[in-house]
């Protein structure tokens, strides 16, 4: 998939294209259905399937106090989008200048002038342009005037709930409901970052852990212990993952994400790694002493083996 990070990077004469627009945070099953329809429409009409997305959630600029945490980093999000077969992605820096672009200017300069859009796929509640003034109705009118057609995409519904949404998935992850979040995402919730030095208490207890220095803008699961995977340099290791402040010990104020790799003792400091959360084992508990904690940790490892196995992939 071609990736452009400004309008100036799009090659002259790109297209004609079929375009969809959105943040696509999480690249969940609803997003994947949109991208499938985009690809099929583009293929049927001989167009280049092209996605417009943003380098941050627009609310970070328009309503900073209400801006949500994100499910994936930009790199992870684009990698998952690429796996859906999209030809190109234009990642626009969402700043005050872009936020002030009028709906007509967005259409004429970006959709038409840069991407030569012949079809634009959007949901029924799509809004665009300064102060979200642009509606689907306005986009359709502009399409009739300027020579492109608008294709409406139906919401993908979650069983027993409304449409699948990034906001609902964030709520599930924050609550520790990672298995349910996985069903809606189509992939495991994850946290990525550099393996950094921690308090080394796990090593002292016989359970050396890799401490992930995660991005504060990414939503992490609620405090507790999880079964999952530790991914490093293309290899996947089953791991028991702890999220929280380790309340058994005093003085821990910040939340950490630490992974104990089953049957491995690797030097991982400085590596860029990812932990994937498969299932929640238990909540975070303050134990009455180290002996009680170690006993529970052995049980956590046993349950992790049952849930994800023992061998690396």
C-alpha positions, 0 to 999 in steps of 0.5 A: 500500500502506498502511504502519503503523509501530505497532499504534496506527496501524492503523485500528479495524475493519481487516480481516478480513485474511489475514496473513503474517509475516517480515522479507522482507529482499531481497524475493527470489523466495521472498518474492514467491511468498509474497506472491503466495499471500497476495494470491490467498488474500485476493482469493478470500476477500474479505480484506485482504492484510496483512503483518507485518514488523519495523524491524530483524532480530530478531537485533539484539535477541535475539543482537546478535553474530550479527545479519546485515547487511541486503540492503535498507533498510527503505524499499527493502524496503517499496517492493518489497513494495508492488509485489507488490500487498499491501494493507497492511504493519504494521512493528513496532519490534522491541525487548525489549518485543516480543521478550518477547510470548508466542505467545498474546499475539502471536496475540490482541493483534496477529493478532486484536485489531489485524488481525482475521486470518482466515487466516495464511500461514507456512512450515513452520519459522515460529517466533514469540513470546518465545524463539521458543516459538511453532511452526506446531503451536501456531499451528494449535491457536490457530487452531482455538480462536480462529477463524482458519486456518493455511495452510502455504507450501512453500519456493521452491527454488533450482536445485541448492540448497535453498530460496531464502534471504536468508542465501544471497543475502547470502553471494553479494553478499559474495562479489561474485557479484552476477549470481547474487544477481540471479537469486534476488532478481528485482532487482539488488543495490543500495546507496543513500546520499548522494553525498559528497566523497571523495579526488577521485583519480578526477577527477584520473585523468580518471574522476570518481566519485560516492562513495556514503555507504552505510549500514553495516548494508547488505551491499555486494558484495565488493571489486572493479569492477562494471558496473551502474547509477547511479540518481538522481532517477528517471534511470538511468545506466550506470556502472562501480562500484568497491568497496574501499579502492583499494589502489594508493594508500596511506592508504585504510583504509575501503571505499568505493562509487564510481560512474563514470557513462559519458559524464556529468559531473554535480554530484551532491554531496548527492543521494540515489542508488542504485547497482545491481550487474549483473556483476562485472568483476574483483577489486580490484588494487594496480597498479604506478603510475597509468599501469597503473591508468588503462589498466585503468580504460579497459578496465573502462569498455569492458566496462561498455559491453558489459554494460549499454550506454551510454545513460541510461534 
